[in-house]
Amino acid sequence: MEKDEAIRGLGALAHPGRLDVFRLLVQAGPDGMAAGEIARTTGSPQSSLSANLTILSNAGLIVSRRDGRSIIYRAAYEQMRGLLAFLMEDCCAGKPEICAPLAAQAGAGCAAEGAKC
């Protein structure tokens, strides 16, 4: 991942509403959630949710597909992994024991949620 792409991703997540939506979609797993369900779960007004989904989508952190009359959103796990890898790329000045607990925690979280992390 390039620096500009990481900045877009981090910028998209640097908002309480977008962070809530992204975390919800990560928890929802690969099947994702319909926009209406996201709005109900997060309590977001439709206009705010639409803007937040657009920003997350433009950052590549979520993807959407049409299912009948609904639009289903899901986390873009590959992009999420890329962002996490970018953040950890030069971690710990060659001392892997510092980053090992963080890497283990990330892996355990993915396994616990059943997500494809």
Salt bridges, closest charged atoms under 4 A:
GLU78 OE1 - ARG81 NH2 2.39
